């Protein structure tokens, strides 16, 4: 029987379209993408100690269940600062480049589909949607991506699918940005989100809840990236202040979120690092959507777009967004805290999206992640303003995690994929009480090929395990376990002991000459897996990445082997399942 923790989903629906009185949901196959880049295997690029590896962060967060989001963020911030020398990637300023180079053929997955959602007001929102294999209800993560994002088969969408769907227990839908070209053409409107951005996310959730897929969702969670983070925060405001209008939202989270919309939009059109890219993309998009947007074809000719400078691009985009908001709020907006208000000026529009002023309305657990070295959504224009607001008016529901590095949303590249995935997942699982984490355990000597204990594999004096990782090739009957062994300069295994004083180093902070690697082959069959299910690059990468994020090697007392010379005796693989007390509730 294929094991529960990693089996590839075959999601069988009686139809690929779900309609109800207030909206429709249509699923289809994803388009293939030839995005150049590299596969993310999921293991740590450093050799953190047992106190700073991803499993330690999981246990730390789980032990703080009683803390508020604000309280746990302060505790977690301190632990991260203490561990940063061990976990941070040694080469700075390459995180964003690595992030946009993420490659993953998600179209090969049987779990993920292209989705088109029509809202009650007729608007069309496209994206990608992935389902867990279990027919039991699971939490749904609704994601709004960032500026120009189409939510198709590219690195941003794929990273979310990898983290939330494959490594976690969430169903996932990633929605295109309101600034995506397809969205503008389909809906004949040019906007930046703002006032309407959060509402649309909640309207999507309502349609999904009322659809034929609604019985699959145990709770609803909202996540935002960059500009989409502003919409996620606005959704938190609306859901908190209008609890009877929308389905209950259990958590909101955002990475590298736009806090102050006006300052951020100004920045992308005026800062030398990003303004050339932004103006070029805006120019191209304006030509593409010209015939679809009345505000454009009534006020400009296509040739006008080629003569605009940065200030004029921002003015055009802002005025188009104001025009859209003016139409939406005519007669008065109907949601608190803006009930009765009308948008008529640029000041009105941007004032209604300053999340540092609106955080006081949020009563839903909300987790924000931001890097100090973000070159796109600057710290001083965004996260710092939220920090100052919370210092002046604390909100126990708001968790702020300021990371030293990670640039724009590339935290997994800076801190290690498994480390950030674990932190993000465990924080959000705090707000999904219907789920529990369990482990499937295997005795290592029974699943490994041959007798690898003893003999030439003995650890020498002064040696200890520094890291382990899992590797798989498509179609292989085995997964390779790589054991990275720290060896002191006095060890017989150290080939360059005369050059390196390894005995003066620690296993987590030593040069490469202080390590050796032992490889062990683990049988997929003995893990309860069918090798035929992992015969392509997508499924093979999913297998090794999930193992590197969710597997734990320990002794029989379940203590880690990291930092010790104890041979691994038990392989534990964690996954989430629906608690028994919730099963009966969802069945009815």
N, C-alpha and C positions, 0 to 999 in steps of 0.2 A: 504493500500500500504506500502510495506517495505520502511523504511526511507533511504534516499540516503547516510547518513553519515556512516552507519555501515553494510549495507546489505551484506550478504555473496555472493560472486561472483559465478555465474554459467557461466563460460567462454566457449561458444559454438563455436568450430572451425569446419569448414567443413572438415578439415584434421588435423593431428597432425605432419605433415611434410611439411616443406616449402623449396623448392629448387629454386635456381637461377643459373645463369651462372657462378657465382664465389664462391658459397658456399651453404651449406645446414643447416637447423635448424630442429631438430627433438625433439618433446615433448613426454613424457611418464609419467607414474605414479611414484611418489616418493616411495622409499623404507621405510618401517616402521622402526622406531628407538625406542629402549628401553632404551635410555639414562637416567640414574638415575639423580634425582635432584628435583628442585622445580619450580613452576610456578611463573612467574613475573606478578604481578597484576597491576603494573604501577603507583601506588600512591607513594607519598613522604613518606620516613621512618622517617622524622623529621617533625617539625611544623613551617615552615618558615613564616615570616611575609608577609603581603600583598606586601611589597616592594621586597621580595626575593623569592616568589613562582614562579612556572613555567609560570603562566600567565603574571607575571610582566616581566619576561625575554622575552616572546613573544612580548609584547608591546614595550619593550625597543628596540629590534632589528628592529621591523617594523617602529619605529620612526626615524631610522637612514638610510633610504633608499639611501640617497644622498652620504653617505660616501663610500670611497673605502674599499676593504677588509682589507687593512693594517690599515686604520683608525678605522674601527669598532672593529677590534680585540683589539686594545688598550683600547677603551672605555668599551668593554665587559669584558676585563681582570680586569679592575678596579672595575666594578660592582660585578664580581664574588668574588674578594678578599674581598670586603665589606660584601658579603652575606655568605661566607664560614662558619663562626661560626654557622649560622642558618641551612644551608643545608647539610653540610657534615655529613656522617654517623658517629655515635659516637664511633664505634669500628674500629680503623684503622687496616690495614694489612690483611683484609679479603676480599677485593674487588675482587681480581683475583679468589680466591676460590669460591666466590659466582657466578662470571661470568661463570666459567666453569661448574657450577652446574645448569645452566639455562636449564629448561626442557620445551619443547613445541612440541606437536604431530602434526607437520606441515603437515604430510602426510594425515591428515584428511581434510585439506583445499582443497576446490575446486578451489582455486585461484592459487595454486602453483604446478609446474610440474618439473620433471627431464628434463634437456635439454642437447642435444648433438649437438655441432656446428662444422661443418667441414669448415675449411678455404680454400681459393683458392690454397694454397700451399700443401694441403692435410692433414695438422695438425688437430687433433681432440682436442677440448676443451669441457669438461663436466661441468655441474653445476646445479643450481636450478634456475627456472624462475617463477616469479609471475606476474600476470596481474591484473590491476584495473578492477572493474566491468563495468565502463563506457566505451561505445564504442567511445566516443569522445577521441581525442588524449590526451595523458598524457606524462609527461617527463619520460624518461627511465634512471634509475640508473644502471650503469654497474660496478660491484664490483669485485676486485681481492683480494682473501683472502690470508692468510699468510703461513708461512713455514709448509710444509706437508699437508696443508688443502685440503681436497677432495671436499669441497662445497656440501656435502650431508646433510642429516637430523641430524645435530649436532648443538651445542650451537652457534657457530659463525654464521653460515648461518641463523639460526632461529632468532637470535637477529636482523640481518639486515632486514629480511623479516618483522619482527614485526614493526620495526621503519619506514622503508621507504615505505613499501607496505600498511600495515594495519593502521598505525597511520598517514601516509602521503599520498601524491597524486602520488607517483612514481610507474611505472612499475619497476620491479627489476630483474636483472639477476646476480647471484653470480657465478663467475668463479673459478674453481679449481686452485690451485697454480701450477706453472711450476715445483715445487718440489713435487707435489702429486704423489704417486705411480702409479695410473692409467694413469696420464698424461705421465709419463716417459715411461711406457710400451707401450701405444698407439702410441707414437711419436718417440720412440727409441732414446731419447736424455735426457741427464742429465744436467740441467742448474739451475742457480739461478735467472734468469730474466735478470737484468741489461739492456744491450743495446737493447735486443729484447723484454723485458717484456712490455714496454709501447707500442711498435709497435703492439704486438699481441692484446692488449686491443682495439686499434683503428681498427684493422682488424676485430675483432669480431663485433664492432659497425657497420662497413660497411656492413658485411653480414646480420646483423639484419635489417638494414635500407633497404637493397635491397630485403628482404624476404617478404612473404605475410603478415607478421605482421608489416611491416614498417609503414603502415598508422596509426597505433596506437600510434606512438611516436611523441610527439610535440617538444622535444628537447633531447639532449644527455648529460649525466653527468657521470663522472668517480669517483669512490671511491676506496680506498685501505685500507687494514688492515695489519699492521706490515710489513712483507716483501712485501706484495701486495701494500703497500703504496709507495714503491720505484718504482714499475711499474706504479702506478697512476701518480706519479710526472714525470716519463719519458714520459708518454702519454701527459702530459701538455706541456713538452718541444717540443715534435714532432708536436703536434697539433698547437702550437704557431708558430713554425718555418717552417712548411710545410702546410699552411692552405688550399691549393688546393688539397692535397693528400687524405684527410680524411673528413668525415662529421664534421660539426662544433660542437665543444665541448663547452657547456655553462658554466660548472664549473668542478673543480677537488677538491676532498677532501680526507683526510686520517686521520685515527686515529692510534696513536702510530706508526708512519711510520718509516721505516728504511731510514735514510738520507745518512749515509755513509755505504755502503754495506760491505766493507772489515772489518771495525771495528765491525760491528754488528755480522757478521759471526764468526769472531775471538772470540767475547765475548761468543757466545752460546756454543763454544767448549772448552772454557778455564775457565769460571767462575764456581765456585763450585756449585752455586745454580741451574744451568741449564745444565751443561755439561754432567752429567750422563744421564739425560733424552735424550739429543740431540744425544749423541754417541750411546745410545741403539737404538733409533729410526732410526738413520742413518745406523747402522749395519744391522738391520732387513730389511730396505728398499733395501740396496745394494744386499742382497741375493735374494730378490724378483725380482729385475729388471735386474739382472746380464746378463741373456740371451738376453735381449732386447736392451742393450746398447753396441755398438761396442767398445767404449773407455774402458769399464770395461772388457769385455771378451778378449780383445786383450792385455791388460796390467796387469791383475790380475787373480788370481784364487780365487774361493769363500773362501777358507780357509785363504787367506791373510787378509780378512776383520776382522777376529776375533782377530788378533794380533796387530791391529793399536791402537796407542794412540791418544790423542786429536789433537796434532799437525799434525799427519799423516792423520787423518780424514779430517781436514780442507784442507790440501794439496791436497788430492784426490778430494774432492768436487770442490775446486777451479780449479784444472787442468782440470777436466771434463768440467766445465763451460767455461774455456778458449778454449778448443778443440771445443766445440759447437760454440762459438762466432767466432772462426777462420774460421770455415766452412761457417758461415753465412756472414762474411764480405770479403770473398775471392773475389778479384777484386774490392773491395771498397764498403763501405756502401753507401746507396743511399738516406739517409735522413739527413737533416741539424739538428743539428750543427756538425754532424760527417761525412758529405758527403765526400766520397773518402777514409775514414780511414779504416784500417785493424787492427784486433785484433790478436796479435801473442804472447803476454806475459800476465802473471798475472797482472802486473802493468797496461798494456793497458786496461784490462778488468775492473778492479776496478776503474781506473781513469774515465772511461766512465759512472760510476754510482754514482759518488759523487755529490749528489743533491745540496750540499752547493756551489759547483762550477757552477752548471747548472741553479740555480734559476734565474739568470739574463736573461735567454732566455724565461722565462715564461711570457706570455701575456694573460693568461686566469685566471679569478677569482679562487683562490686556497686557501682552508681552511685546516689548519693542527691543530690537537689536540694531546697533549702529556701530560703525567703526570710526575711530578718531581720524583715520587717514583717508576717509571717503573723499574722492576728488570730484564726484558728481553731485551728490546731495551733501553739501558742506556742513560740518559739525556746527559751526558758528551760526549758520542760518536756520538750523533745524533742531537737532537733538539738544543743543545747549539751551535753546529757548524753552524746550519742554522741561529740561532739568530745572531751569530757573522758575518756571511756573509751578512745578511740583514742590520746590523748596518753599515757595510763598504760600501755596495751597496744597498740602499733601493729599494724595488720593490713594487709599490702600489697594485699590483695584489695578493700579498702574505699576507695571514692572519695567524698569529701564535697565538694559544691559549694554554698557558701553565697552566695546572691544577695542583693544589697542590697535589691531590691524584687521585687514579684511577688505579694505577699499570699498568699492560699491557692490555690496551683497555677496562678496566672495569669501565669506567667513570660513567655509569648509576648506578652502585652499590655504588659508593662513594657519588655522588651528588644527588641521587634520580633518578629513571628511568624517571619520567615525566620531571624533570628539564633538564637532558642532551638531551633527545629526542627532547624537545622543542627547545633548543639552536641549535642543529644540523639541525633540520628541517627548522627553520626560517632563518638561515644563507644561506642554499642552495636554499630556495624559493626566496631569493633576486635575484638569477640568473635564475629564471624561470618566466619571466615577463608575459608569456601567462596564468599563473594561478592567481586566486584571492581567498582569504580566505573569506568565508561567514559563517553565523551561522544560525542554526535552533533553534528557541526559543520555550520553553514550560512554561506555568504557573505552578509552583510547586504544588499549591493546587489542580489543576485539574488532575495531573498525580499521586499524592500520594494516598495511601490507607487510607481512613478514614480522620477524621478531626484532624490533629496533631498540629494545632496551639492552643495556649493558654493552660489553665489548667495546668496539671503537667509538661508540656513541656516548661513552661515559664522559661526564663533565670533569674537567681537570680542577686542580686546586685553584681557588680564586675565581672560578667561572660561575656565571649565573645567566639565567634567561632574561634578555632585555626586551624582546618583542616577539610576537608571532603574527603571522598573516596567512591567508588562504588564497589559493590561486587555482583557476580552472580554465581549460581550453575546450571549445565547443566539441561535444561528442565524446570527451574523455570519460572513462569509467571511474576515474579517481579524481579527487581534489587534492592538491598538494598543500601540505602544512609546512610553512617555512618558519623555523625556529632560529631567531637571531640571538647568538650567545655572546655575552660580554666576557672577554678574556683579559686578565691582567698581564702586565709585561713579564711576570714571573712564570706564566703558564707555558707548558710545552706546546700549546696550540698557537701561541702568538708568533707569527712568522717574522714580525718586525719589532720584536721586543727591545732590540738594541737602539731603535729610533724613537720609540714612543714610551713614555713612562705611564703606561696604562694603569698601573697600580695607584697613581695619583688622581685618576679620574673616577667618576661614578658611571654606572651603567647607562644613565640617561643623558650624560653630557660628555661623551668620549669621542675621539676621532675615529674614522672608519677602520683604521688598522687595529683597533681594539675589539673587533667583532669577527665572529665566524658564523656561518649559517649551516644548519642541518635541515634537510628536506625529508619529509615523511609523507607517504601516499595514503590517503584515507579513502576507503571504498564507498562510492555513492550507494551501492546496493545495501551495504550494512548500515548506512545512514537512513535507509528506507526510501531512497530516491531512485527514480528511473532515469538512467543516463540519457535516454532518448528525449526526455523533456528539456534537455539542456544542450541541444545540438546546433544552436545558432549563436551569434555574437551577443544578442540581447539577453537571452535566457541564461547563457553562460556567465555573462557579466553580472546579471542579477544574483545568481547563486553565490559567486565569490564575494560580491559587495555585501550582501545580507549576512554572510558568515563573518566578514570582517567587522561589521557593525554590531551584530547581535550575538556572536558566539563568544564563549568564555572558557579558557583552559585553566583547570585547577587540580588540586589534589582531592583525595576522597573527603576531606573536610570542607571542600569547596573554597579553599583559600587560593588566591592567584599564584601562578608560578613566576610571575614577573618579580625580578629581584632576588629569586631563590635558585637553588640548584636542584629543587624537587622536580622529578619527571612529571609531566602532565598525566593524570590518571583519568580525569573525567572531562568530557567536552559537553558543555551546556549551551543550548541554543534557545534564546528567549523569543517569545512572540506573545501577542495579546489575544485574549478570548473574552467572550461576553460572560459576565458573572451570572451564576445560576439565578440569583434573586431577580435579575432583570429579564431573563429569558421568558418567564411566564408573563411578565408585564407586556413585552413586545408581541408575544403571540396573540394577546387579546387586544 
